[in-house]
Amino acid sequence: MSQAALAGLVMVVVIVITLALGFPIGLSIGTGSALAIMVILPADRAMITAGMKMFTGANSFSLLAIPFFVLAGNLMNSGGIAKRLIGCAQILAHRLPGSLAQTNIVANMLFGAISGSGVAAASAMGSILGPMEKEDGYSNEYSAAVNIASGPTGMMIPPSNIDIVYTTVASGVSVAAMFMAGYIPGIMWGVGCMIVAGYQAKKRGYVSKQHMTGKEVVKTLWEGIPSLLMIVIVIGGILKGVFTATEGSAIAVVYALVLSLIYKNLKISMLPKLLLDSVKTTAVIEFLVCVSSIMSFVMSYAKIPQMISSGILGISKSPIVILLIMNVILLLVGTFMDPTPAVLIFTPIFLPIVQTFGMNAVHPGMMMVMNLCVGTLTPPVGAILFAGCRVGNVSIEQVIKTLLPYFLVVIICLMFVTFVPALSLAIPQALGLC
């Protein structure tokens, strides 16, 4: 066996064993990759190389946007902005069947359009709207299922942290292009959830008991406009070239902080905890980026991407079949791996394949993000599933049956995004971003 093949085998075996033993994904990747590098190089040089690769992986200006967007989301959640976004969502959804559930979906989309975090959106909206839905007679599993199913829209509608991670691996793809590509797929996902929630609400007899008067609509909209303006300022500034995505994330933090203080929902004494929570979340993401950089080095040395590419292309030359295979692999990977390491690992493998038949790099990026968003809803890793169950006071067993129709609709949306490139490319191409 060649040295390259042995390094690849060591890495894969160690990662599989450590995952089976319950190691965190980052530690598994780091351990497997570090041991594999020691097969390639002497121990002292291996450690130096591993350290250099970790530094190089994290040394990206684009990645600086992630801690700021995480902090902005935490400030929104604690500063009263989330409640005002719910009010705006209620204006759009209050006449629909299961109005509070529909409000939850729209609010998740709006919250995600500012924070970029599906888990933060599901946690914030579930904790606020859950008690209101229970008071209106909605069952816990129905409310939780709606909140969980619509949570990933926050990872697709810009700004999106996972989009930023993708651009660090896919050379030549701008953050702005990926951001704009997420609008149509993210809205499709949300509208699909609204259709299912409305059907289930009619079946269960969840009819709205109150309607907003014109005066209430005007008052709610007036209170919510400053919160909604954050979307316009951040995304508009990035598109106009006034600032970069990283600078826009810092502006989002300042805007959220000032607005929270104006609303008087945030106290200065709360800031240390919010900062610490943001640091913890960011540290997890950055650590995954670092260890995945070592893994990428080993994979490149062992020629694993080329072997997988040859294997897939050996099965079929048809783009349709290849894209279906990629979807199946990503859906399976998403069930046990967080989106961040999955994007870092599989982008170098899949991107060269799809580029052989002329796909724009933005399209497979959005397809990959959407696939991995599905994984956030599935055990054993599904972060949004666990967060939604926690705030909804239900077990996974209780909610999974109610979630099944949402999975069907989401997979249909995924197929459209996979095989209709215009759904991802129309907006960024119209803006001259790709």
N, C-alpha and C positions, 0 to 999 in steps of 0.2 A: 504493500500500500504506500502511495506517495505521501510526502510530508503534508501537502495541501489537503489531500483527502482525509488524512488522519486528524488534522486540525479541525476540519469541518465536522467530522464524526464526533470528536470529543465535545465540541461546542453543543451540537444538537442533543447528544446523550445526556450531558450534564444539565442542560436547560430542562429537558423532559423530566429527568429524575427529581430535580429540585422543585419544579412545579407540582409534581405528584406528591412531594413531601409537604407542600403547603407554603413554600417560600413565596414572598412577594415577587411579582413579575420582574421588577427592576433588579432585584438581588439575583434572581435566576439568570437573567441575561448577562449581568455583570460577571457572575461567577463562571458561567460557561465560556464567555468570551475571553476572560483573563486566563483561564486554563488553556484555552485553544491557542492563544498568543504564545504561551510558554512552550508549546510544541513547535512553533515556527522559529522562535528566537530564544537565545539564552535568557535566563531568569532576570538578570539585571536590565538587559536591553528591552525585554518584554514589558517590564513594569514602567520603564520610561516611555516606551511607545504607547502603552495603554493610557498613561497620564496625558500624553500629548494629544491623542485622539479624543479623549474626554474634553480637554480644553478646547480643541478645535471645533468639536460638535456644539459646544455651548457658546462659543465665541461668535455669536451672530447678532447683528443689530436688530433684525426682525424679531428675534426671540424676546427682546426687551419689552415688546408690547404685551406679552402674556401676563407678567406680574401686575402691570397697570390695569389691564382689563379685568383680572381677577379681583383686584382691590376695588375697582369701580363697581363691580357686581355686588361685593360685600357692602359697600357704602349705600348702594341703592336699596338693598334688602333691609338695612338697619335705619336708613334715613327717611323712610316714608315715601320714597319714589315708587316702590313696588305697588303700594296701595293705590297711588294715583294712576298708575298704568292699568291696574285692574278696573278702576272707574272708567277709563277710556275704552277698555275692552268691552265693558258692560254696555256702553252706548251702541256698539256694533252688534252685540249678541243678545240683548235682553228680550227680543221678540221671538227668538228661535226656540225650538223644543229643547228642553233641558238647558235653559238660559244660563244658569250658573256654570254648568259644565262647559258650555260654549264660551263663556267668558274666560274660564280657565285656559282653554286652548289659545284664544286670541291673546290673553295676557302672557302666556308662555312665549308666544311668538314675539311680542313686543319687548318683553324682558330680555329674551335672547338677542334681540336686535340691538341691545345696548351692552349687555354683559358678556355675551359670547359663551355662556356656560349653561348647558342643559341641566346639570345637577343643581346649580344655584336657582335656576328658574323653577324647576319642579319642587324644590324645598320651599322657596318663598311663596309660590302660588298655592301649593298644597296646604301650607300652614295657615294661610289667610282665608282661602276659599273653602277649605275642607269643613270647618265648623259651620259656615254659612250653608253649605250644601246639605249637611246633616240636619240642620234646623229646618230646611225646606223639604225634608223627607227622602233625600237621595241616600241610597245604600252606600256603605263605606267602600265596598269593592268597585262599584260603578264610578264613584268620585275618584278613587285612587287610580283606576285604569285609565280614565280620561287624562288625568294629570301626568301619569307615567308615559302614555303613548305620545303625548304632544311635547314632552320635555325636550327630546332631541332637536326640535326645530331651532332651539337656541344654539345648537352646535353648527347649524347650516346657514341660518340667516345671519349676515355679518353684523358686527365683527365676530369672527370665529377663531378660537385659539388653535383648533386642529388645522384650519386652513393655513395659518402662519407656519405651523410645523411642516406641512406639506411643501410649502415654498422653499424651505431651507434645504430640502432634498432634491426637489425637481428644479434643476437650474434653468433659469430663463423665464420662470413663471413669477409674475408679480403678485404681491399680496392683494393689491386692489382688484386684479383680475379674478382671483379666487373668491374674494369677498362678493363681487358682483355676480359671479356664477352661482352663488348659493341662494339668491333670492327666489327664483322660480321653483327649484326643487324644494326649498324650505316651505314656501307658501303652499305648494302642492301637498306636501306632507300634512300641514296644518289643516287645509281644507278637507283632505281625506278623513282626518280624525273628526272633524266637525260633522261630516256626513254620517259616520258610524255612531257618534255620540247622539246625534239627533234621532237616528233610527231607534237606538236602544232606549232613548228617553221617551219616545212615543209609545214604544212597546211596554215600558214600565209605568207609564202614566205620569211622568215628571213634567208637568205643565207649569209654565211660569205663573206665579201668583201676583206679581207686581210689574207694572210698566212705568218707565221713566217719563215724567212730564217734560215738556219743552224747557221749562225753567231748570229742572234738574239736569237735563242734558247740557245746557249752556254753562251751568255752574261747574259740573264735572269736567267739561272740556276746558273751561278756563283754568281750573286747578291743575289739569293734566298737561296742558300745552308746554310749560317749562320742562317737564320730564321728557316729552316727545321731542322737544327741540334738540336733546342730546344726540338723537339719531341723525338729525339733519346736520348738526355742527360737525360731528365726528366723521360720518361717511361722506358728507358733502365736502369737507375740508380735504379729505384724502383724495377724492376724485378730482377736485379742482387743482390739486398740487400745492395747496397752501401749506400742508404739512404731510409727513410720511405717516404710515400706519402706527409706527412706534410713537411718534410725537402726538398723534391723535389719541392714543391710549392714555397718555399722560394728561392730555386736555380733558378726557372723559373723567379722570380721577378728580381733577380740580373742579370741574363742573358739578359732579355728583356731590363732592364735599360741600361746596358753597350752597347748593340747592338743599342739601340735607340740613345744614345749619339754618337756612332761611325757614325751612318747614318746622324747625325746632324739634325734630324727631331724633336728632343725633346730638349726643353730648360729647364734649372733648374727652371725657374720661373713658369713653367707649373706643376711642381710636387705637390704643395699644393692643386691645384684643383683636380688632379688625385687621390691624397690620400683621399681627402674629398669625392669624388664620390665613391671610393672603400669602404670607411667607411659606407656611406649611404646604399649601396647595401648589405654589410655584416650585418649591423644592422638589416635590414629587415629579412634576413635569420635567424639570431641568435634569434631574437625576436619570430619568428615562432617556432623555436626549443624549446624555453623556455616555451611558452604557451601551446604547444602541449604536453610537459612533464606533465603539470598539468592535461591536458585532458586525457592523458594515465592513470594517477593515478585514476581519477574518473571512467573511463571506466572499469578499472580492478576491482575497488571496486564494481561497479554496475553489473559486469559480462556481460557487453555488448558484448565483443568479443566472449564469449562462446555462448551467445544467437544467435548471427549472424551465428556463425559456425554451431550450431545445426539446424538453419533454412535452411541454404544452403545444409547441408548434408541430411536434411529431404526431400528436393526436389528430390535429386538424389544421388546415390552412384557412378555414372559414372564420372571418372576424366575428360572426354571430356566435359560433360555437366557442371560440376563445373567450369572448366576453362573458358568456354564460359560465364557463369554467372558472374564470376569475371571480365572478359574483359568488359562486358556491364556496370557493376557497375563503374569500373575505368574510362571508356570512359565518362560516365555521370558525374562522380565526377570531372573529368578534365575540364569540360566545365565551372565550377564555382569556382574551387579551385586551387590554385597554387600547383605545384608538391611537394614542400617541406612539407607543412602540410599534404598533401594527403598521402605521403609516411610514415610520422610519425604516422598518424592515422590508416591507413589500413594495414600496415605491421604486427602489432601484431594480427590483425584479420585474414588476409588471409594466412600468413605463416604457422601457425599451421594446417590449413586445408589441404594445399597442401603437407605438410610433412607427413600427415596420409597415403598418397599413394606414399611415397618414393621420392618426388622431392628434388633434390639438392637445397639448399636455394639461390644459385646464379641465377638459372633459373627463379623462380618467381620474383626475384628482377629485372632482366632485362625486364621481361614481364610487370611488374608494371611501370618501368621507361618509356618504349616505349608507353604504354597506356597514361600515363600522359603527354608525349611529344606531343601526338595528341591534348591534351587539350590546349596546348600553341598556337594552330592555330585556335581555335574556340572562338567566343564571348560567354559570356560577359567578360571573364577574360583574354583570350589569349594574353599573353605578346608579343610573337613574331609576332602575327597578327597585333597588334597595332603598334609595332615598325616598322615592314615592310611597313605598310600603310603610316606611318608618313614620313619615308625617301623616299618612292616611290611616294609621293604626290598623293595618291589615297584614295578614301573612301572604307570602308569595303564592301559596296553594289557593288562597281565597280569590286572589285577583287574576290569576293566570287564565282562567276560562273566559273571563270578561275581556281580557286583552287579545284573545285570538283573532276576532274580526279586524282589530286594528293592524295586527301583523299582516293579514291578507291584503288590506288596502295599501299598507306601506310597501309591501313587495311589488304590488302593481305599479305604484309610483316609481319604485326603483327600476323596474323594467323599462318604463318610459324614459327615465333619465339616462339609462344605459344605451338605449337604441335610438333615441332622438337627441342628437348632439345639440340641436338648437336650444333645448331647454336649459342647458348649462352655458352655452356660448353666446346666445342672442344679446344679452345685456352687455357683457364685456366687449364683444365685437362692435356693438353699436357705439360704445364709448371709446373705441380705439385702444383697448387695453390688451388685446391678444390677436 
